[in-house]
Amino acid sequence: MSEAYTRLIAGMPARVPATGATPASARHMQRNIAQLPMANPAVAARELTHLLERMLTTVWPGGERLEALNALGATVAQLSDGFERQLASESFPLPPAKLALAETVSGFQRALAEGYALAVYELCAPAGKVGWMRGKAIAQGLARALQHGGLSLLWYYRLYRNPPAGAWLRMHAAHAFALESGIADKPVALDAQQHLQPSAIYKHALLLALSNPYRFSARELSDAYEVTGMMAARCQLHAGGSGAIALDLAADAGPGYLPEERRAAAPGLQDFDAEPARMALAADRQMQPGGVSRSSYRLHGGKILEVSHAFLERLQSTWSGGAERGHSRLQAGHPLEAAVGLHALHMLLAGGQQFQTFLSGLRGAGITIGVQTQSPAWAASADGGVVAVQRVHVLDQSLGGYRLLWHAEAGMRIRVGEIVGLAPPAERGDTQEWMIGIVRWLRIEESGQLDTGVELLARQALPAAVRVPDARGQLRNAVRALLLRGDDHEQLLLTTLNEATPAALEVSLPEDPRDWQPLPSVRLAQIESSEALGPGYQSLRVSAAPRPAAAAAIAEAGA
């Protein structure tokens, strides 16, 4: 009996013989599935959880368990799709009810992964050998164990949480037994249109982990899952010491989500080489005609996935074994104060003024504001006159940003792509200098604290109001913005424009005490480039003096 075989069920609960009331029968399970109240997803999920848990604690014939799990998998997929749509636009930490819902769905996938591993164990009992005429069933069981293990990991990424104890060990064990049995590269029919090898499914989980899934929004994570699934078969696994990314198959860990979590290649460890996948993505982009900024991929089932080249570049940026940070990092330990969201930051920079008051002080009482200046429903509102500021702990820092630990506080919400302000704690009523950053990745610890990577966008900022011309050249109502100052340029940070980016816009700014020659409070700015900064935000690189044509267009629009 091999170590890989015994590791298939390591950590699983003890099993007892089935009873007459609940026989270990696939036909009996199918009757139970047919009776699930699918019109009430919450109740159906609860009953499905009981069915899966009871299976894991009961002795079954391996073939019967495999057939019953196949029937359960379709029902799990139906419920999971509905719950995933509910969580698509959430910020974090999740409200307790939605967190419980998501944990239930991730529990489905983990129970299915364990169930398939157990079915393989039973099919190969007692010696752990692939018996005659059982190779196809065992290959399917291992492929399904790896598939649902990967989906379980995906659900934890959606929640920005660390995988549960044993999740990676189960993945390593299933793949190790597939290798030992000689079926790791045997294509398995997962459905009528999809045939995958167990090794490709395992490499998919590794490649997604290597992409640091904690830095993607919910929509981006779905796209990352699909792209890594298409590219994973190109990756290579071989004996350690080659210089690729090292894997310790005896450790409950993947290849490392962050650079500092990765192991150096060494003899005795496995190596995971994602370079062939990275080169394939680069070749796909190079084949596109000039000026095309997106690529399309056909997924199984005929679905077309279209993603931007900027997203693909960001996705594969961490696939190299030598992937390192753009700036060296220094250990820290000091506190900072933090505020979340454009609305809160604008009020802090404006000295506590609400936007209408700030705008009236610059332009007079007749100016109006746009409806999009109101706080988003998920964020703590800054419109009521109170800005939530909290202490965060700096874990490490560099010229490019900070790694921060946020304490779990009631009502605090954040998400990948959110704008944050950071400042040293104020002393004796001193004015705080707020730096502006964006959350690039997020991970929730078991304690509930949030471990985040924040990219620094600017060390100086001013509150601003902008008016954008419509298609007829008429200036729209004013909206809230921040003017970020770099060494050689300025950029405006604002909520995403619903229309095409104009050539120029009108900017209203307070006087900046740091300017030797203060600029007018209302000026025109030419837009040089535009960049999406995450869900709901846009950065416009601007120049202070627009070209005559752009200035004329704004001037004709009038105030």
Long-range contacts (C-beta under 8 A, 24 or more apart in sequence): 1-126, 1-127, 1-128, 2-128, 2-177, 2-180, 4-128, 4-173, 4-176, 4-177, 4-179, 4-180, 5-121, 5-124, 5-128, 5-177, 5-180, 6-128, 7-169, 7-172, 7-173, 7-176, 7-177, 8-117, 8-118, 8-120, 8-121, 8-173, 8-174, 8-177, 9-117, 9-118, 9-121, 10-166, 10-169, 10-170, 10-173, 11-165, 11-166, 11-169, 12-56, 12-114, 12-118, 13-56, 13-57, 14-57, 15-56, 15-57, 15-58, 15-59, 16-57, 16-58, 16-59, 17-58, 17-59, 18-58, 18-59, 18-60, 22-54, 22-58, 24-58, 24-59, 24-60, 24-61, 24-64, 24-65, 25-64, 25-68, 26-64, 26-65, 26-67, 26-68, 26-71, 29-55, 29-68, 29-71, 29-72, 30-68, 30-71, 33-71, 33-72, 33-75, 36-75, 38-75, 38-78, 38-79, 41-79, 41-82, 41-83, 42-101, 44-75, 44-79, 45-79, 45-83, 45-101, 45-104, 45-105, 45-108, 46-104, 48-72, 48-75, 48-76, 48-79, 48-108, 49-104, 49-107, 49-108, 49-111, 52-107, 52-108, 52-111, 52-112, 52-115, 53-111, 55-111, 55-115, 56-111, 56-114, 56-115, 56-118, 60-118, 60-119, 60-122, 61-122, 62-119, 62-120, 62-121, 62-122, 62-123, 62-124, 62-125, 62-137, 62-141, 63-119, 63-123, 63-137, 65-115, 65-118, 65-119, 65-122, 66-116, 66-119, 66-123, 66-137, 66-140, 66-141, 69-112, 69-115, 69-116, 69-119, 69-144, 70-144, 72-112, 72-115, 73-112, 73-144, 73-148, 76-108, 76-109, 76-112, 79-105, 79-108, 80-105, 80-108, 80-109, 84-158, 87-158, 87-218, 88-218, 88-219, 89-218, 89-378, 89-535, 90-218, 90-378, 90-415, 91-378, 91-379, 91-413, 91-414, 91-415, 91-418, 92-159, 92-160, 92-413, 92-414, 92-415, 92-442, 92-444, 92-450, 93-408, 93-412, 93-413, 93-444, 93-448, 93-450, 94-159, 99-159, 102-155, 102-158, 102-159, 103-159, 105-155, 106-152, 106-155, 106-156, 106-159, 109-148, 109-149, 109-151, 109-152, 109-154, 109-155, 110-148, 110-149, 110-152, 110-164, 110-167, 112-144, 112-148, 113-144, 113-145, 113-146, 113-147, 113-148, 113-149, 113-151, 113-152, 113-170, 114-145, 114-170, 116-141, 116-142, 116-144, 116-145, 116-148, 117-141, 117-142, 117-145, 117-170, 117-173, 117-174, 120-145, 120-174, 120-177, 130-181, 130-182, 130-183, 135-181, 135-183, 135-186, 138-181, 138-183, 139-178, 139-183, 139-186, 139-188, 139-198, 140-188, 140-189, 142-174, 142-175, 142-177, 142-178, 142-181, 142-183, 142-198, 143-188, 143-190, 143-196, 143-197, 143-198, 143-201, 144-190, 145-170, 145-174, 146-171, 146-174, 146-175, 146-178, 146-198, 146-201, 146-202, 146-205, 147-190, 147-196, 147-201, 149-174, 149-205, 150-201, 150-204, 150-205, 150-208, 153-205, 153-208, 153-209, 154-208, 154-213, 154-221, 154-225, 157-208, 157-213, 157-214, 157-216, 157-221, 158-218, 158-221, 159-444, 160-214, 160-416, 160-442, 160-443, 160-444, 160-450, 161-443, 161-444, 162-443, 162-444, 162-445, 162-446, 165-252, 166-252, 167-252, 168-251, 168-252, 168-253, 168-254, 169-251, 169-252, 171-202, 171-205, 171-254, 172-247, 172-249, 172-250, 174-198, 174-202, 175-199, 175-202, 176-249, 178-202, 191-300, 193-300, 193-301, 194-300, 194-301, 197-233, 199-237, 200-232, 200-233, 201-232, 203-232, 203-233, 203-235, 203-237, 203-272, 204-228, 204-229, 204-232, 205-254, 206-232, 206-235, 206-247, 206-254, 206-255, 206-272, 207-231, 207-232, 207-235, 207-274, 207-277, 207-319, 209-254, 209-255, 209-256, 209-257, 210-245, 210-254, 210-255, 210-256, 210-272, 210-274, 210-318, 210-319, 211-315, 211-316, 211-318, 211-319, 212-257, 212-258, 212-318, 212-441, 213-257, 214-257, 214-416, 214-441, 214-442, 214-443, 215-416, 215-440, 215-441, 215-442, 215-453, 216-416, 217-415, 217-416, 217-417, 217-534, 217-535, 219-535, 220-311, 220-416, 223-305, 223-307, 223-311, 224-315, 226-297, 226-299, 226-305, 227-281, 227-297, 227-305, 227-307, 227-312, 227-315, 228-277, 228-315, 230-297, 230-299, 231-277, 231-280, 231-281, 232-277, 234-276, 234-277, 234-280, 235-272, 235-273, 235-274, 235-276, 235-277, 236-271, 236-272, 236-273, 236-276, 237-270, 237-271, 237-272, 237-273, 238-270, 238-271, 238-273, 239-267, 239-270, 239-271, 240-265, 240-266, 240-267, 240-268, 240-269, 240-270, 240-271, 241-265, 241-266, 241-267, 241-269, 241-271, 242-271, 242-273, 243-271, 243-321, 244-271, 244-272, 244-273, 244-274, 244-275, 244-321, 245-271, 245-272, 245-273, 245-274, 245-321, 246-270, 246-271, 246-272, 247-271, 247-272, 257-443, 258-453, 259-318, 259-323, 259-324, 259-325, 262-321, 265-321, 273-321, 274-316, 274-319, 274-320, 275-319, 275-320, 275-321, 277-316, 277-319, 278-316, 278-319, 278-320, 281-312, 281-315, 281-316, 282-316, 284-312, 285-309, 285-312, 325-398, 325-400, 326-398, 326-400, 327-398, 327-399, 327-400, 328-398, 329-396, 329-397, 329-398, 329-403, 330-396, 330-397, 330-398, 331-395, 331-396, 332-394, 332-395, 332-396, 332-397, 332-402, 333-393, 333-394, 333-395, 334-394, 335-391, 335-392, 335-393, 335-394, 335-425, 336-391, 336-392, 336-394, 336-402, 336-404, 336-422, 336-423, 336-424, 336-425, 337-389, 337-390, 337-391, 337-392, 337-422, 337-423, 337-424, 337-425, 337-426, 337-432, 338-389, 338-390, 338-391, 338-392, 338-404, 338-406, 338-420, 338-421, 338-422, 339-387, 339-388, 339-389, 339-420, 339-421, 339-434, 340-379, 340-380, 340-388, 340-412, 340-413, 340-414, 340-418, 340-419, 340-420, 341-375, 341-376, 341-379, 341-380, 341-382, 341-418, 341-419, 341-420, 342-419, 342-480, 342-481, 342-482, 342-493, 342-494, 342-495, 342-537, 343-373, 343-375, 343-379, 343-381, 343-382, 343-383, 343-480, 344-379, 344-380, 344-382, 344-387, 344-388, 344-421, 345-419, 345-420, 345-421, 345-434, 345-436, 345-461, 345-482, 346-382, 346-463, 346-480, 346-481, 346-482, 347-382, 347-387, 348-387, 348-389, 348-421, 348-432, 348-434, 349-421, 349-434, 349-461, 349-462, 349-463, 349-482, 350-463, 350-510, 352-385, 352-387, 354-383, 354-385, 355-383, 355-465, 355-480, 358-463, 358-465, 358-510, 359-465, 359-478, 359-508, 361-510, 362-465, 362-508, 362-509, 362-510, 362-521, 362-522, 363-465, 363-478, 363-508, 363-521, 363-522, 367-478, 368-477, 368-478, 369-465, 369-477, 369-478, 369-479, 369-480, 370-476, 370-477, 370-478, 370-479, 371-477, 372-479, 372-495, 373-478, 373-479, 373-480, 376-536, 378-413, 379-413, 380-411, 380-412, 380-413, 388-412, 391-425, 392-422, 395-451, 399-456, 400-455, 400-456, 401-437, 401-440, 401-453, 401-454, 401-455, 401-456, 402-437, 402-453, 402-454, 402-456, 403-451, 403-452, 403-453, 403-454, 404-451, 404-452, 404-454, 405-449, 405-450, 405-451, 405-452, 406-449, 406-450, 406-452, 407-449, 408-447, 408-448, 408-449, 408-450, 414-439, 414-442, 414-450, 414-452, 415-439, 415-442, 415-535, 416-440, 416-441, 416-442, 416-534, 416-535, 417-533, 417-534, 417-535, 417-536, 417-537, 418-534, 418-535, 419-493, 419-533, 419-534, 419-537, 420-454, 421-461, 422-454, 433-459, 433-460, 434-461, 435-459, 435-460, 435-461, 436-461, 436-482, 436-484, 436-493, 438-533, 438-534, 438-537, 439-534, 457-484, 457-493, 457-539, 458-484, 458-485, 458-486, 458-491, 460-484, 460-485, 460-514, 461-485, 461-493, 462-509, 462-510, 462-512, 463-509, 463-510, 464-492, 464-507, 464-508, 464-509, 465-507, 465-508, 466-492, 466-494, 466-505, 466-506, 466-507, 466-508, 467-505, 467-506, 467-508, 468-497, 468-499, 468-502, 468-505, 468-506, 469-502, 469-504, 469-505, 469-553, 469-554, 469-557, 470-499, 471-499, 473-553, 473-556, 473-557, 474-557, 475-506, 475-554, 475-557, 475-558, 475-559, 478-508, 481-507, 483-507, 483-509, 484-539, 489-541, 489-543, 490-525, 490-541, 490-542, 490-543, 490-544, 491-539, 491-540, 491-541, 491-542, 492-525, 492-539, 492-540, 492-542, 493-533, 493-537, 493-538, 493-539, 494-537, 494-538, 494-540, 495-536, 495-537, 495-538, 496-532, 496-536, 496-537, 496-538, 497-538, 501-527, 501-530, 501-540, 502-527, 503-527, 503-546, 503-549, 503-550, 503-553, 504-546, 504-550, 504-551, 504-553, 504-554, 505-540, 505-542, 505-554, 506-554, 507-542, 519-544, 524-550, 524-551, 524-554, 524-555, 526-550, 526-551
